[in-house]
Amino acid sequence: MTASAKPKVAVLGAGSWGTALAALIARHDHPTVLWGRDAATVAAIEGGGENPRYLPGIVLPGALRATTSLHEALADAELVLVVVPSHAFAETLRALAPLRPPQAGVAWATKGFEPGSGRFLHEVAGEVLGDDVPLAVVTGPSFAKEVAEGLPTALTVHSDDAEFCRQVADALHGPAFRAYTGNDMRGAELGGAMKNVLAVATGVADGMGLGLNASAGLITRGLNEMLRLNIALGGRPETLMGLAGLGDLVLTCTGDLSRNRRLGLALGRGASIADAVREIGQVVESLQTADEVMRLANAHGIELPIAEGVRDVLHGTVTPAEGLARLMARERKAEYPQSLFG
């Protein structure tokens, strides 16, 4: 590689978000290889410059390569970006670990917790890859379709390794894409996961036709729930007041490209969970994340009435109308009975 050449990036996961990020990085002149399991999707990207299943009609850069071979994708990579659903995260890390070039750090744009254990993804990555591998999380308000179309977007990269954090941000940063940096991985991951749960709540309210006042109230009190849990877990409040928290929350709660919001809309209109998920046709992270959020909250003695209501609706133990009635019946209290910021 010449001194002026940019490092090779391997993007693992050829869904909508993985494809969009791979296209973005390839447009920034990084040699970029996108790995996916589905041979038909990979063949369409490699041969036709399009991901017809996840990003139909969007032309991908000609320089972007795609493969079903994990070995080929990782060969000579200096940065690995994992973009798979949370339930496949640990499996993907275990598969890449023996093939990872020694110089390559690992970042991910996956949002959620490890199903079952409720562990943060940086905890999973540290266990699987070891303490010596630089790690980073990429998160913030972003719809894959808009990124793939080149529309303006701002995200944030958080890592305990400042140099690796800059490397990841540099690969993403470009004329239509701003990449900020930070070092609060726990707070950033909590925001990216928990906003999906709260998006179901606002979707339900909108599906029930409850009006803009209700949506604004749910978003604001949802942010309060995120902040309280984040502080209990040792995260920093300012992380969730930025792109990783408030930014992602507003986008996911109000934008109809959000799968979690669409799930809520369908439930609010009376659809079953099975029918709603079938109609969406992609992974809906909130179905698992709601349980993990409430497990964390209960472990730390934190009340999260909105997140609790979403969990119960998703489990079918209450209807959306019953969940709303339960929220409205809560006793009057001060908005901030004690300072969030210590």
Contacts in CASP RR format, 6 or more apart in sequence:
PFRMAT RR
TARGET T0000
AUTHOR 0000-0000-0000
METHOD contacts of the structure
MODEL  1
MTASAKPKVAVLGAGSWGTALAALIARHDHPTVLWGRDAATVAAIEGGGE
NPRYLPGIVLPGALRATTSLHEALADAELVLVVVPSHAFAETLRALAPLR
PPQAGVAWATKGFEPGSGRFLHEVAGEVLGDDVPLAVVTGPSFAKEVAEG
LPTALTVHSDDAEFCRQVADALHGPAFRAYTGNDMRGAELGGAMKNVLAV
ATGVADGMGLGLNASAGLITRGLNEMLRLNIALGGRPETLMGLAGLGDLV
LTCTGDLSRNRRLGLALGRGASIADAVREIGQVVESLQTADEVMRLANAH
GIELPIAEGVRDVLHGTVTPAEGLARLMARERKAEYPQSLFG
1 7 0 8 1.000
5 31 0 8 1.000
6 28 0 8 1.000
6 29 0 8 1.000
6 30 0 8 1.000
6 31 0 8 1.000
6 171 0 8 1.000
7 30 0 8 1.000
7 31 0 8 1.000
7 77 0 8 1.000
7 78 0 8 1.000
7 79 0 8 1.000
7 167 0 8 1.000
7 171 0 8 1.000
8 30 0 8 1.000
8 31 0 8 1.000
8 32 0 8 1.000
8 33 0 8 1.000
8 76 0 8 1.000
8 77 0 8 1.000
8 78 0 8 1.000
8 79 0 8 1.000
9 22 0 8 1.000
9 25 0 8 1.000
9 30 0 8 1.000
9 31 0 8 1.000
9 32 0 8 1.000
9 33 0 8 1.000
9 77 0 8 1.000
9 78 0 8 1.000
9 79 0 8 1.000
9 80 0 8 1.000
9 81 0 8 1.000
9 171 0 8 1.000
10 32 0 8 1.000
10 33 0 8 1.000
10 35 0 8 1.000
10 73 0 8 1.000
10 74 0 8 1.000
10 77 0 8 1.000
10 79 0 8 1.000
10 80 0 8 1.000
10 81 0 8 1.000
10 104 0 8 1.000
11 18 0 8 1.000
11 21 0 8 1.000
11 22 0 8 1.000
11 25 0 8 1.000
11 32 0 8 1.000
11 33 0 8 1.000
11 34 0 8 1.000
11 35 0 8 1.000
11 73 0 8 1.000
11 81 0 8 1.000
11 83 0 8 1.000
12 35 0 8 1.000
12 36 0 8 1.000
12 70 0 8 1.000
12 73 0 8 1.000
12 80 0 8 1.000
12 81 0 8 1.000
12 82 0 8 1.000
12 83 0 8 1.000
12 84 0 8 1.000
12 92 0 8 1.000
12 96 0 8 1.000
13 19 0 8 1.000
13 34 0 8 1.000
13 35 0 8 1.000
13 36 0 8 1.000
13 37 0 8 1.000
13 82 0 8 1.000
13 83 0 8 1.000
13 84 0 8 1.000
13 92 0 8 1.000
14 22 0 8 1.000
14 34 0 8 1.000
14 35 0 8 1.000
14 36 0 8 1.000
14 37 0 8 1.000
14 38 0 8 1.000
14 41 0 8 1.000
14 42 0 8 1.000
14 45 0 8 1.000
14 51 0 8 1.000
14 54 0 8 1.000
14 66 0 8 1.000
15 36 0 8 1.000
15 41 0 8 1.000
15 51 0 8 1.000
15 53 0 8 1.000
15 54 0 8 1.000
15 83 0 8 1.000
15 144 0 8 1.000
16 51 0 8 1.000
16 54 0 8 1.000
16 55 0 8 1.000
16 144 0 8 1.000
16 145 0 8 1.000
16 148 0 8 1.000
16 282 0 8 1.000
17 83 0 8 1.000
17 109 0 8 1.000
17 142 0 8 1.000
17 144 0 8 1.000
18 34 0 8 1.000
18 81 0 8 1.000
18 83 0 8 1.000
18 109 0 8 1.000
18 144 0 8 1.000
19 34 0 8 1.000
19 45 0 8 1.000
19 51 0 8 1.000
19 54 0 8 1.000
19 55 0 8 1.000
19 60 0 8 1.000
19 144 0 8 1.000
19 148 0 8 1.000
20 55 0 8 1.000
20 144 0 8 1.000
20 145 0 8 1.000
20 147 0 8 1.000
20 148 0 8 1.000
21 81 0 8 1.000
21 83 0 8 1.000
21 109 0 8 1.000
21 138 0 8 1.000
21 147 0 8 1.000
21 172 0 8 1.000
22 32 0 8 1.000
22 34 0 8 1.000
22 64 0 8 1.000
22 81 0 8 1.000
23 60 0 8 1.000
23 61 0 8 1.000
23 64 0 8 1.000
23 147 0 8 1.000
23 148 0 8 1.000
24 147 0 8 1.000
24 148 0 8 1.000
24 150 0 8 1.000
24 172 0 8 1.000
24 177 0 8 1.000
25 32 0 8 1.000
25 81 0 8 1.000
25 171 0 8 1.000
25 172 0 8 1.000
26 32 0 8 1.000
26 60 0 8 1.000
26 61 0 8 1.000
26 62 0 8 1.000
26 63 0 8 1.000
26 64 0 8 1.000
27 61 0 8 1.000
28 171 0 8 1.000
28 172 0 8 1.000
28 173 0 8 1.000
28 174 0 8 1.000
29 63 0 8 1.000
30 171 0 8 1.000
31 63 0 8 1.000
31 65 0 8 1.000
32 63 0 8 1.000
32 64 0 8 1.000
32 65 0 8 1.000
33 65 0 8 1.000
33 66 0 8 1.000
33 67 0 8 1.000
33 72 0 8 1.000
33 73 0 8 1.000
33 77 0 8 1.000
34 42 0 8 1.000
34 45 0 8 1.000
34 64 0 8 1.000
34 65 0 8 1.000
34 66 0 8 1.000
34 67 0 8 1.000
34 73 0 8 1.000
35 66 0 8 1.000
35 67 0 8 1.000
35 68 0 8 1.000
35 69 0 8 1.000
35 70 0 8 1.000
35 72 0 8 1.000
35 73 0 8 1.000
35 74 0 8 1.000
36 42 0 8 1.000
36 66 0 8 1.000
36 67 0 8 1.000
36 68 0 8 1.000
37 68 0 8 1.000
38 53 0 8 1.000
38 68 0 8 1.000
39 68 0 8 1.000
40 53 0 8 1.000
41 51 0 8 1.000
41 52 0 8 1.000
41 53 0 8 1.000
41 54 0 8 1.000
42 66 0 8 1.000
42 67 0 8 1.000
42 68 0 8 1.000
44 50 0 8 1.000
44 51 0 8 1.000
44 52 0 8 1.000
44 53 0 8 1.000
45 51 0 8 1.000
45 60 0 8 1.000
45 64 0 8 1.000
45 66 0 8 1.000
46 65 0 8 1.000
46 66 0 8 1.000
46 67 0 8 1.000
49 59 0 8 1.000
49 60 0 8 1.000
49 62 0 8 1.000
49 64 0 8 1.000
50 56 0 8 1.000
50 57 0 8 1.000
50 58 0 8 1.000
50 59 0 8 1.000
50 60 0 8 1.000
51 58 0 8 1.000
51 60 0 8 1.000
54 144 0 8 1.000
54 282 0 8 1.000
55 144 0 8 1.000
55 145 0 8 1.000
55 148 0 8 1.000
58 145 0 8 1.000
58 148 0 8 1.000
58 149 0 8 1.000
60 148 0 8 1.000
67 73 0 8 1.000
70 95 0 8 1.000
70 96 0 8 1.000
70 99 0 8 1.000
71 99 0 8 1.000
74 80 0 8 1.000
74 96 0 8 1.000
74 99 0 8 1.000
74 100 0 8 1.000
74 101 0 8 1.000
74 104 0 8 1.000
75 101 0 8 1.000
76 101 0 8 1.000
77 100 0 8 1.000
77 101 0 8 1.000
77 104 0 8 1.000
78 101 0 8 1.000
78 103 0 8 1.000
78 104 0 8 1.000
78 105 0 8 1.000
78 167 0 8 1.000
79 104 0 8 1.000
79 105 0 8 1.000
79 107 0 8 1.000
79 167 0 8 1.000
79 168 0 8 1.000
79 171 0 8 1.000
80 96 0 8 1.000
80 100 0 8 1.000
80 104 0 8 1.000
80 105 0 8 1.000
80 106 0 8 1.000
80 107 0 8 1.000
81 107 0 8 1.000
81 108 0 8 1.000
81 109 0 8 1.000
81 138 0 8 1.000
81 168 0 8 1.000
81 171 0 8 1.000
82 89 0 8 1.000
82 92 0 8 1.000
82 93 0 8 1.000
82 96 0 8 1.000
82 106 0 8 1.000
82 107 0 8 1.000
82 108 0 8 1.000
82 109 0 8 1.000
82 110 0 8 1.000
83 108 0 8 1.000
83 109 0 8 1.000
83 110 0 8 1.000
84 92 0 8 1.000
84 110 0 8 1.000
85 110 0 8 1.000
85 283 0 8 1.000
85 285 0 8 1.000
86 110 0 8 1.000
86 111 0 8 1.000
86 112 0 8 1.000
86 113 0 8 1.000
86 114 0 8 1.000
86 115 0 8 1.000
86 121 0 8 1.000
86 193 0 8 1.000
86 285 0 8 1.000
86 288 0 8 1.000
86 289 0 8 1.000
87 115 0 8 1.000
87 283 0 8 1.000
87 288 0 8 1.000
89 108 0 8 1.000
89 110 0 8 1.000
89 114 0 8 1.000
89 121 0 8 1.000
89 124 0 8 1.000
90 114 0 8 1.000
90 124 0 8 1.000
90 128 0 8 1.000
93 106 0 8 1.000
93 124 0 8 1.000
93 125 0 8 1.000
93 128 0 8 1.000
93 129 0 8 1.000
94 128 0 8 1.000
96 106 0 8 1.000
97 128 0 8 1.000
97 129 0 8 1.000
100 106 0 8 1.000
100 129 0 8 1.000
100 133 0 8 1.000
105 133 0 8 1.000
105 134 0 8 1.000
105 135 0 8 1.000
105 136 0 8 1.000
105 164 0 8 1.000
106 125 0 8 1.000
106 129 0 8 1.000
106 133 0 8 1.000
106 134 0 8 1.000
106 135 0 8 1.000
106 136 0 8 1.000
107 135 0 8 1.000
107 136 0 8 1.000
107 137 0 8 1.000
107 138 0 8 1.000
107 157 0 8 1.000
107 159 0 8 1.000
107 164 0 8 1.000
107 168 0 8 1.000
108 121 0 8 1.000
108 125 0 8 1.000
108 136 0 8 1.000
108 137 0 8 1.000
108 138 0 8 1.000
109 137 0 8 1.000
109 138 0 8 1.000
109 139 0 8 1.000
110 121 0 8 1.000
111 139 0 8 1.000
111 189 0 8 1.000
111 192 0 8 1.000
111 193 0 8 1.000
111 196 0 8 1.000
111 285 0 8 1.000
112 121 0 8 1.000
112 189 0 8 1.000
112 192 0 8 1.000
112 193 0 8 1.000
112 196 0 8 1.000
112 285 0 8 1.000
112 288 0 8 1.000
112 289 0 8 1.000
112 292 0 8 1.000
113 119 0 8 1.000
113 120 0 8 1.000
113 121 0 8 1.000
113 193 0 8 1.000
113 288 0 8 1.000
113 289 0 8 1.000
113 292 0 8 1.000
114 120 0 8 1.000
114 121 0 8 1.000
114 123 0 8 1.000
114 124 0 8 1.000
115 288 0 8 1.000
115 292 0 8 1.000
116 291 0 8 1.000
116 292 0 8 1.000
118 292 0 8 1.000
118 295 0 8 1.000
118 296 0 8 1.000
120 185 0 8 1.000
120 186 0 8 1.000
120 189 0 8 1.000
120 190 0 8 1.000
121 137 0 8 1.000
121 189 0 8 1.000
122 135 0 8 1.000
122 137 0 8 1.000
122 185 0 8 1.000
122 186 0 8 1.000
122 189 0 8 1.000
125 133 0 8 1.000
125 135 0 8 1.000
126 133 0 8 1.000
126 135 0 8 1.000
129 135 0 8 1.000
134 159 0 8 1.000
134 161 0 8 1.000
134 163 0 8 1.000
134 164 0 8 1.000
135 159 0 8 1.000
135 160 0 8 1.000
135 161 0 8 1.000
135 164 0 8 1.000
135 185 0 8 1.000
136 157 0 8 1.000
136 158 0 8 1.000
136 159 0 8 1.000
136 161 0 8 1.000
136 164 0 8 1.000
136 165 0 8 1.000
136 168 0 8 1.000
136 185 0 8 1.000
137 157 0 8 1.000
137 158 0 8 1.000
137 159 0 8 1.000
137 185 0 8 1.000
137 188 0 8 1.000
137 189 0 8 1.000
138 155 0 8 1.000
138 156 0 8 1.000
138 157 0 8 1.000
138 168 0 8 1.000
138 172 0 8 1.000
139 155 0 8 1.000
139 156 0 8 1.000
139 158 0 8 1.000
139 188 0 8 1.000
139 189 0 8 1.000
139 191 0 8 1.000
139 192 0 8 1.000
139 243 0 8 1.000
139 244 0 8 1.000
139 248 0 8 1.000
140 154 0 8 1.000
140 155 0 8 1.000
140 156 0 8 1.000
140 192 0 8 1.000
140 243 0 8 1.000
140 244 0 8 1.000
140 245 0 8 1.000
140 247 0 8 1.000
140 248 0 8 1.000
140 251 0 8 1.000
141 153 0 8 1.000
141 154 0 8 1.000
141 155 0 8 1.000
141 243 0 8 1.000
141 247 0 8 1.000
141 248 0 8 1.000
141 250 0 8 1.000
141 251 0 8 1.000
141 252 0 8 1.000
142 153 0 8 1.000
142 155 0 8 1.000
142 248 0 8 1.000
142 251 0 8 1.000
143 251 0 8 1.000
143 255 0 8 1.000
143 257 0 8 1.000
143 258 0 8 1.000
145 257 0 8 1.000
146 153 0 8 1.000
146 257 0 8 1.000
147 153 0 8 1.000
147 177 0 8 1.000
150 176 0 8 1.000
150 177 0 8 1.000
151 176 0 8 1.000
152 176 0 8 1.000
152 177 0 8 1.000
152 178 0 8 1.000
153 176 0 8 1.000
153 177 0 8 1.000
153 178 0 8 1.000
154 177 0 8 1.000
154 178 0 8 1.000
154 179 0 8 1.000
154 180 0 8 1.000
154 243 0 8 1.000
155 172 0 8 1.000
155 177 0 8 1.000
155 178 0 8 1.000
155 179 0 8 1.000
155 180 0 8 1.000
155 243 0 8 1.000
156 179 0 8 1.000
156 180 0 8 1.000
156 181 0 8 1.000
156 182 0 8 1.000
156 188 0 8 1.000
156 242 0 8 1.000
156 243 0 8 1.000
156 244 0 8 1.000
157 165 0 8 1.000
157 168 0 8 1.000
157 169 0 8 1.000
157 172 0 8 1.000
157 179 0 8 1.000
157 180 0 8 1.000
157 181 0 8 1.000
157 182 0 8 1.000
158 165 0 8 1.000
158 181 0 8 1.000
158 182 0 8 1.000
158 183 0 8 1.000
158 184 0 8 1.000
158 185 0 8 1.000
158 187 0 8 1.000
158 188 0 8 1.000
158 189 0 8 1.000
158 239 0 8 1.000
158 244 0 8 1.000
159 165 0 8 1.000
159 168 0 8 1.000
159 181 0 8 1.000
159 182 0 8 1.000
159 183 0 8 1.000
159 185 0 8 1.000
160 183 0 8 1.000
160 185 0 8 1.000
162 181 0 8 1.000
162 183 0 8 1.000
165 181 0 8 1.000
165 182 0 8 1.000
165 183 0 8 1.000
166 181 0 8 1.000
168 179 0 8 1.000
169 179 0 8 1.000
169 180 0 8 1.000
169 181 0 8 1.000
170 179 0 8 1.000
172 179 0 8 1.000
173 179 0 8 1.000
180 243 0 8 1.000
182 188 0 8 1.000
182 239 0 8 1.000
184 235 0 8 1.000
184 236 0 8 1.000
184 239 0 8 1.000
186 230 0 8 1.000
186 233 0 8 1.000
186 234 0 8 1.000
186 235 0 8 1.000
187 230 0 8 1.000
187 233 0 8 1.000
187 234 0 8 1.000
187 235 0 8 1.000
187 236 0 8 1.000
187 239 0 8 1.000
187 240 0 8 1.000
187 244 0 8 1.000
188 239 0 8 1.000
188 244 0 8 1.000
190 226 0 8 1.000
190 229 0 8 1.000
190 230 0 8 1.000
190 233 0 8 1.000
190 235 0 8 1.000
190 240 0 8 1.000
191 226 0 8 1.000
191 230 0 8 1.000
191 239 0 8 1.000
191 240 0 8 1.000
191 244 0 8 1.000
191 245 0 8 1.000
191 248 0 8 1.000
191 249 0 8 1.000
192 244 0 8 1.000
192 245 0 8 1.000
192 248 0 8 1.000
193 285 0 8 1.000
193 289 0 8 1.000
193 292 0 8 1.000
193 293 0 8 1.000
194 225 0 8 1.000
194 226 0 8 1.000
194 229 0 8 1.000
194 289 0 8 1.000
194 293 0 8 1.000
194 307 0 8 1.000
195 226 0 8 1.000
195 245 0 8 1.000
195 248 0 8 1.000
195 249 0 8 1.000
195 252 0 8 1.000
195 253 0 8 1.000
196 252 0 8 1.000
196 260 0 8 1.000
196 285 0 8 1.000
196 286 0 8 1.000
196 289 0 8 1.000
197 260 0 8 1.000
197 286 0 8 1.000
197 289 0 8 1.000
197 290 0 8 1.000
197 293 0 8 1.000
197 307 0 8 1.000
197 310 0 8 1.000
197 311 0 8 1.000
198 218 0 8 1.000
198 219 0 8 1.000
198 222 0 8 1.000
198 225 0 8 1.000
198 226 0 8 1.000
198 249 0 8 1.000
198 252 0 8 1.000
198 253 0 8 1.000
198 306 0 8 1.000
198 307 0 8 1.000
198 310 0 8 1.000
199 249 0 8 1.000
199 252 0 8 1.000
199 253 0 8 1.000
199 258 0 8 1.000
199 260 0 8 1.000
199 261 0 8 1.000
199 264 0 8 1.000
199 286 0 8 1.000
200 260 0 8 1.000
200 261 0 8 1.000
200 263 0 8 1.000
200 264 0 8 1.000
200 267 0 8 1.000
200 286 0 8 1.000
200 290 0 8 1.000
200 310 0 8 1.000
200 313 0 8 1.000
200 314 0 8 1.000
201 218 0 8 1.000
201 222 0 8 1.000
201 253 0 8 1.000
201 264 0 8 1.000
201 306 0 8 1.000
201 307 0 8 1.000
201 309 0 8 1.000
201 310 0 8 1.000
202 215 0 8 1.000
202 218 0 8 1.000
202 219 0 8 1.000
202 253 0 8 1.000
202 254 0 8 1.000
202 261 0 8 1.000
202 264 0 8 1.000
203 215 0 8 1.000
203 253 0 8 1.000
203 261 0 8 1.000
203 262 0 8 1.000
203 263 0 8 1.000
203 264 0 8 1.000
203 265 0 8 1.000
203 267 0 8 1.000
203 268 0 8 1.000
204 264 0 8 1.000
204 265 0 8 1.000
204 267 0 8 1.000
204 268 0 8 1.000
204 310 0 8 1.000
204 313 0 8 1.000
204 320 0 8 1.000
204 324 0 8 1.000
205 211 0 8 1.000
205 214 0 8 1.000
205 215 0 8 1.000
205 218 0 8 1.000
205 268 0 8 1.000
205 324 0 8 1.000
206 215 0 8 1.000
206 261 0 8 1.000
206 264 0 8 1.000
206 265 0 8 1.000
206 268 0 8 1.000
207 264 0 8 1.000
207 265 0 8 1.000
207 266 0 8 1.000
207 267 0 8 1.000
207 268 0 8 1.000
207 269 0 8 1.000
208 268 0 8 1.000
208 269 0 8 1.000
208 320 0 8 1.000
208 321 0 8 1.000
208 324 0 8 1.000
210 324 0 8 1.000
215 253 0 8 1.000
215 254 0 8 1.000
218 253 0 8 1.000
218 306 0 8 1.000
219 249 0 8 1.000
219 250 0 8 1.000
219 253 0 8 1.000
219 254 0 8 1.000
221 306 0 8 1.000
222 249 0 8 1.000
222 306 0 8 1.000
222 307 0 8 1.000
223 240 0 8 1.000
223 245 0 8 1.000
223 246 0 8 1.000
223 249 0 8 1.000
224 340 0 8 1.000
225 304 0 8 1.000
225 305 0 8 1.000
225 306 0 8 1.000
225 307 0 8 1.000
226 240 0 8 1.000
226 245 0 8 1.000
226 249 0 8 1.000
227 237 0 8 1.000
227 240 0 8 1.000
227 241 0 8 1.000
227 340 0 8 1.000
228 302 0 8 1.000
228 304 0 8 1.000
228 340 0 8 1.000
229 293 0 8 1.000
229 296 0 8 1.000
229 297 0 8 1.000
229 300 0 8 1.000
229 302 0 8 1.000
229 304 0 8 1.000
230 236 0 8 1.000
230 237 0 8 1.000
230 239 0 8 1.000
230 240 0 8 1.000
231 237 0 8 1.000
231 340 0 8 1.000
232 300 0 8 1.000
232 301 0 8 1.000
232 302 0 8 1.000
233 296 0 8 1.000
233 300 0 8 1.000
237 340 0 8 1.000
237 341 0 8 1.000
239 245 0 8 1.000
240 246 0 8 1.000
251 258 0 8 1.000
252 258 0 8 1.000
252 260 0 8 1.000
252 261 0 8 1.000
253 261 0 8 1.000
254 261 0 8 1.000
255 261 0 8 1.000
256 262 0 8 1.000
256 265 0 8 1.000
259 280 0 8 1.000
259 282 0 8 1.000
259 283 0 8 1.000
259 284 0 8 1.000
259 285 0 8 1.000
260 284 0 8 1.000
260 285 0 8 1.000
260 286 0 8 1.000
262 276 0 8 1.000
262 279 0 8 1.000
262 280 0 8 1.000
263 273 0 8 1.000
263 276 0 8 1.000
263 277 0 8 1.000
263 280 0 8 1.000
263 284 0 8 1.000
263 286 0 8 1.000
263 287 0 8 1.000
264 276 0 8 1.000
266 275 0 8 1.000
266 276 0 8 1.000
266 279 0 8 1.000
267 273 0 8 1.000
267 276 0 8 1.000
267 313 0 8 1.000
267 320 0 8 1.000
268 320 0 8 1.000
270 320 0 8 1.000
271 279 0 8 1.000
273 287 0 8 1.000
273 314 0 8 1.000
273 316 0 8 1.000
277 284 0 8 1.000
277 287 0 8 1.000
286 310 0 8 1.000
286 314 0 8 1.000
287 314 0 8 1.000
290 307 0 8 1.000
290 310 0 8 1.000
290 311 0 8 1.000
290 314 0 8 1.000
291 311 0 8 1.000
293 304 0 8 1.000
293 307 0 8 1.000
293 311 0 8 1.000
294 304 0 8 1.000
294 307 0 8 1.000
294 308 0 8 1.000
294 311 0 8 1.000
296 302 0 8 1.000
297 303 0 8 1.000
297 304 0 8 1.000
297 307 0 8 1.000
297 308 0 8 1.000
305 326 0 8 1.000
305 327 0 8 1.000
305 330 0 8 1.000
306 327 0 8 1.000
309 318 0 8 1.000
309 323 0 8 1.000
309 326 0 8 1.000
309 327 0 8 1.000
312 318 0 8 1.000
312 323 0 8 1.000
313 319 0 8 1.000
313 320 0 8 1.000
313 323 0 8 1.000
318 326 0 8 1.000
END
